[in-house]
Amino acid sequence: MATIDYQDRRRMRLDVEFHFAAAHRLPRYQGPCFRLHGHNYRFFVAVEGDVDPGPGMVADFAVVKEAVQEFVLARVDHRDLNDLLDNPTAENIARWVWEVLEPRLPGLAEVRLHEIPDCCVTYRGPGGR
C-alpha cells in the first residue's frame, strides 16, 4: 500500500457536472437564435484550493451539489431563461451562475457551460482568474 502524507496541503481542483433543460431567445441577435428555442445544457462547476488535511478534501461534493441545486438548477431547469436574464447568451448564463455561486462556494474557480454538445463557454470570474 502506498504511503501518502495526508498533512501535506496540496492544491487541487474539484469539478462537478450538472444538466438542465431550458428555453431562451436572444433578443439582441439577428439570426435563428432570435426565435424561442431550447437546449439541454451541461455545465461544470470547478472549485480549487488546498486539500484540508482533516477530511482530505478541497470541498465536499455534496455541498457543491446542494448549492448548485438550490441556487441555480431550481431557477433554470425547464424554465424560460428570458424570465431570468434579459439577454441569456451562453456567456451571460455562465456569468450569472458564477455570480450566484461565488458567495456560496469558497474557492470557486470556473464555470464551464455547454449550450450544445461541441461548444462551450468558460467563465473564471472578474479578471479571468
C-alpha positions in Angstrom: 0.0 0.0 0.0 1.3 3.4 -0.9 2.0 5.9 1.8 0.5 9.3 1.5 1.4 12.3 3.7 -2.1 13.5 4.5 -0.7 16.5 6.3 0.8 17.8 3.0 -1.5 20.5 1.8 -1.6 20.0 -2.0 -3.6 22.3 -4.2 -6.3 20.5 -6.2 -9.3 21.2 -8.4 -12.7 19.6 -8.0 -15.1 19.6 -10.9 -18.8 18.7 -10.7 -21.1 18.2 -13.7 -24.7 19.3 -13.9 -27.5 19.3 -16.5 -30.7 21.3 -17.2 -33.1 21.9 -20.0 -34.4 25.4 -20.7 -35.7 27.6 -23.4 -34.5 31.1 -24.4 -34.3 33.5 -27.2 -31.6 36.1 -27.9 -33.3 39.4 -28.4 -30.1 41.2 -29.4 -29.1 38.6 -32.1 -30.1 38.7 -35.7 -30.3 35.0 -36.7 -32.1 31.8 -35.9 -31.5 32.1 -32.1 -33.6 35.3 -32.1 -36.6 32.9 -32.1 -37.6 31.0 -29.0 -35.8 27.6 -28.8 -34.4 25.2 -26.3 -31.2 23.5 -25.2 -30.2 20.6 -23.0 -27.4 22.4 -21.1 -24.5 20.8 -19.5 -22.2 22.7 -17.1 -19.3 22.2 -14.8 -18.5 24.0 -11.6 -14.9 23.9 -10.5 -13.6 24.6 -7.0 -9.9 24.9 -6.3 -7.9 25.1 -3.1 -5.6 23.4 -0.7 -6.6 19.9 0.5 -7.8 20.2 4.1 -5.7 17.6 5.9 -8.5 16.7 8.3 -11.1 15.3 5.8 -8.5 15.1 3.0 -10.7 17.2 0.6 -10.8 20.5 -1.2 -14.5 20.7 -0.8 -17.4 18.3 -0.2 -19.1 17.1 -3.4 -22.4 17.1 -1.6 -22.0 20.8 -0.5 -21.3 21.8 -4.1 -24.3 19.8 -5.4 -26.6 21.3 -2.8 -25.6 24.8 -3.6 -26.0 24.3 -7.4 -29.4 22.6 -6.9 -30.8 25.3 -4.6 -29.4 28.4 -6.2 -29.0 27.5 -9.9 -31.0 24.5 -11.1 -34.1 25.3 -9.1 -34.2 28.6 -11.0 -33.3 27.4 -14.6 -34.4 23.8 -15.1 -37.4 23.6 -17.5 -37.7 27.4 -17.5 -37.6 30.3 -20.0 -34.2 31.9 -19.3 -35.5 35.2 -20.6 -37.5 35.4 -17.4 -34.2 35.4 -15.6 -31.8 37.3 -17.9 -32.7 39.9 -20.5 -30.1 38.5 -22.9 -29.5 34.9 -22.0 -26.5 34.1 -24.2 -24.2 31.2 -23.1 -21.7 33.8 -21.9 -24.3 35.7 -19.8 -25.7 32.4 -18.3 -22.2 31.3 -17.3 -21.5 34.6 -15.7 -24.9 34.5 -13.8 -24.1 31.1 -12.5 -20.7 32.4 -11.2 -22.3 35.4 -9.6 -24.9 33.2 -7.8 -22.4 30.6 -6.6 -19.3 32.7 -5.8 -20.5 33.9 -2.4 -21.7 30.3 -1.5 -18.7 28.2 -2.7 -15.3 29.2 -1.4 -12.6 28.5 -4.0 -15.0 28.8 -7.0 -12.5 28.8 -9.9 -14.6 28.2 -13.0 -18.0 27.7 -14.6 -18.0 25.9 -18.0 -21.3 25.9 -19.8 -22.1 23.7 -22.9 -25.1 25.0 -24.7 -24.7 22.4 -27.4 -22.5 19.2 -27.1 -19.5 20.5 -29.0 -19.4 24.2 -27.9 -19.0 25.8 -24.5 -18.1 29.0 -22.8 -15.8 29.2 -19.7 -16.1 32.0 -17.1 -13.4 32.4 -14.4 -14.7 35.4 -12.6 -13.8 39.1 -12.8 -10.3 39.4 -14.2 -10.3 35.9 -15.5 -8.5 34.4 -12.5 
